Amino acid sequence: MSRLDGLKEAKRGIGVTCRCGKSARITVRNRNLCYECFDQEIERIVDPVGHAERQMRKRVREIDHVV
């Protein structure tokens, strides 16, 4: 399969999966992503400080939940 065929399949969501296991719809920086992972990736690029703060709060909640 050529690279162009892979991109066409990703656009259609056929046979290409995202890293989370869902059907990939968008190809960004040579990675096939679903809409949710694409939103997370863009959020990380556009607002790195805010993303880091949210990740830190999420990890603290997970630790508090375990303890």
ABEGO torsion letter per residue (X at the ends): XBAAAAAAAAAAGBGBBBAAGBBBABBBGGBBBBAAAAAAAAAAAABAAAAAAAAAAAAAAAAAAAX
